[in-house]
């Protein structure tokens, strides 16, 4: 561990541990050994620890990077890609929708988010009617996620409850490989995944 490496207290449920060095937190998250319900104290609030995966390791203090830059499109997994070919958020995992150019399904901390791309005319009408076509659902608020084969792609429908009884659904299509990655991520977080 570098002398200038950041360390954070870690909270899982009601227990607090640490402070733990960032390098160990990242390694444990990447190996799946640290619960995705773990949070770190950033000095102001408890933040999902999985957010550390969205920040390239070379951008963290003690690793030769500048800490005030945060996530950048020129670093990490999407380095060198044009802005229209990378996700709109610094998500820990992101998959491009095959049915809507520029739209991405992302795990942003503990939230499943569908965002990006130009809204279609139908989506604009839905928005005027008060029905959201993009947005986010906390992973622990997902009722179920349906994955249904659709030709060369897989249709994804992620459902959560909004308000008291209204079901909120995010819909998109992913490639079969990306849908398999999504299934794996959600099953690890014990989200109910059903086949359509």
C-alpha positions in Angstrom: 0.0 0.0 0.0 1.3 3.4 -1.0 1.5 6.0 1.9 -0.8 8.3 0.0 -3.4 5.5 -0.9 -6.9 6.3 0.2 -8.5 4.3 3.0 -12.2 4.2 3.7 -14.3 2.9 6.6 -16.6 0.2 5.2 -20.2 -0.5 6.3 -22.1 -3.7 5.6 -25.5 -3.8 7.2 -25.0 -2.6 10.8 -21.3 -3.4 11.0 -18.5 -1.0 10.2 -15.0 -2.2 9.3 -11.6 -0.6 8.5 -10.5 1.8 7.3 -9.6 -0.4 4.3 -7.2 0.6 1.5 -8.8 1.3 -1.9 -6.6 -1.3 -3.6 -8.0 -4.0 -1.4 -11.6 -2.8 -1.8 -11.3 -2.8 -5.6 -9.6 -6.2 -5.6 -12.3 -7.7 -3.3 -15.1 -6.2 -5.5 -13.6 -7.5 -8.7 -13.3 -11.0 -7.3 -16.8 -10.9 -5.9 -15.6 -11.2 -2.3 -17.0 -7.9 -1.1 -20.8 -7.7 -0.9 -22.4 -5.2 -3.3 -24.4 -4.0 -0.3 -21.1 -2.6 1.2 -20.8 1.2 1.5 -17.8 3.4 2.1 -17.7 6.7 4.0 -16.4 9.4 1.7 -16.2 12.0 4.5 -19.8 13.3 3.9 -22.0 10.3 3.3 -22.1 6.5 2.8 -21.5 5.7 -0.9 -21.9 2.2 -2.5 -18.4 0.7 -2.5 -19.1 -0.7 -6.0 -18.7 2.8 -7.3 -14.9 2.4 -6.9 -15.0 0.1 -9.9 -16.2 3.0 -12.1 -13.1 5.0 -11.3 -9.9 3.8 -13.1 -7.3 2.7 -10.6 -4.7 5.1 -12.2 -7.1 8.1 -11.4 -6.9 7.4 -7.6 -4.4 9.2 -5.3 -1.3 7.1 -4.7 -1.5 5.5 -8.1 0.0 8.3 -10.2 -3.4 9.9 -10.9 -5.3 13.0 -10.0 -8.1 12.5 -7.6 -10.1 15.5 -8.5 -10.7 14.4 -12.1 -13.0 11.5 -11.2 -14.3 9.4 -14.1 -13.3 10.4 -17.5 -14.2 9.1 -20.9 -10.5 8.9 -21.8 -9.7 6.5 -19.0 -10.7 3.0 -18.0 -12.7 0.5 -19.9 -14.0 3.0 -22.5 -10.7 4.8 -23.1 -10.2 6.0 -26.6 -13.9 5.5 -27.6 -15.9 8.4 -29.0 -18.5 9.9 -26.7 -21.4 8.3 -28.7 -19.9 4.8 -28.2 -19.5 4.9 -24.4 -22.1 5.0 -21.5 -23.5 8.3 -20.4 -22.7 7.5 -16.7 -19.5 6.3 -15.0 -21.2 2.9 -14.3 -19.4 -0.1 -12.9 -21.0 -2.3 -15.6 -22.7 -1.1 -18.8 -24.2 -2.7 -21.8 -25.3 -1.0 -25.0 -28.9 -1.5 -26.1 -29.1 -3.1 -29.5 -32.6 -1.7 -30.2 -31.8 2.0 -29.5 -28.5 3.6 -30.6 -26.8 5.5 -27.8 -28.9 3.9 -25.0 -27.2 1.9 -22.3 -28.4 -0.4 -19.5 -26.0 0.2 -16.6 -25.3 -0.8 -13.0 -24.5 2.6 -11.4 -23.7 1.8 -7.8 -26.7 -0.2 -6.5 -29.1 1.1 -9.2 -30.0 -0.4 -12.5 -30.2 2.5 -15.0 -31.5 2.7 -18.6 -30.3 6.0 -20.1 -29.0 7.7 -23.3 -29.9 7.9 -26.9 -32.4 10.2 -28.5 -36.0 9.6 -27.3 -38.4 8.2 -30.0 -41.7 9.9 -30.8 -43.5 7.2 -28.8 -41.2 7.8 -25.8 -41.9 11.5 -25.9 -45.7 10.7 -25.8 -45.1 8.4 -22.9 -43.3 11.1 -21.0 -46.1 13.6 -21.6 -48.5 10.9 -20.2 -46.2 10.6 -17.1 -44.8 7.2 -18.0 -41.0 7.0 -17.8 -39.2 5.1 -20.5 -35.7 5.6 -19.0 -34.5 6.0 -15.5 -33.3 3.8 -12.6 -34.5 1.2 -10.2 -32.5 0.4 -7.0 -31.3 -3.2 -7.3 -32.9 -4.0 -3.9 -36.2 -2.6 -5.3 -36.3 -4.8 -8.4 -39.3 -7.1 -8.3 -38.0 -9.2 -11.1 -36.1 -9.0 -14.4 -37.4 -10.9 -17.4 -34.9 -12.0 -20.1 -36.7 -13.2 -23.3 -35.0 -14.3 -26.5 -35.8 -12.0 -29.5 -34.0 -13.2 -32.6 -30.3 -12.4 -32.3 -30.9 -10.3 -29.1 -32.5 -10.7 -25.7 -35.4 -8.4 -24.5 -34.8 -7.2 -21.0 -37.7 -6.0 -18.8 -36.7 -4.8 -15.3 -39.7 -4.2 -13.0 -39.9 -2.3 -9.7 -42.7 -0.8 -7.7 -43.1 3.0 -7.8 -45.3 4.6 -5.2 -47.7 2.2 -3.6 -48.9 0.0 -6.4 -47.7 1.3 -9.8 -45.2 -1.0 -11.6 -42.3 0.9 -13.2 -40.6 -1.1 -16.1 -37.4 -0.4 -17.9 -37.3 -2.1 -21.4 -34.4 -2.6 -23.8 -32.7 -5.3 -25.9 -29.2 -6.5 -25.3 -26.9 -8.9 -27.2 -27.0 -12.4 -25.9 -23.5 -12.1 -24.5 -24.4 -8.9 -22.6 -27.7 -10.4 -21.4 -25.7 -13.3 -19.9 -23.4 -10.8 -18.1 -26.4 -8.9 -16.8 -28.0 -12.2 -15.6 -24.8 -13.1 -13.8 -24.6 -9.7 -12.1 -28.2 -9.7 -11.0 -28.1 -13.3 -9.7 -25.1 -12.4 -7.6 -27.2 -9.7 -6.0 -30.0 -12.2 -5.5 -32.4 -10.5 -7.9 -35.2 -12.7 -9.3 -34.4 -13.3 -13.0 -37.0 -15.1 -15.1 -37.0 -16.3 -18.7 -39.7 -15.0 -21.0 
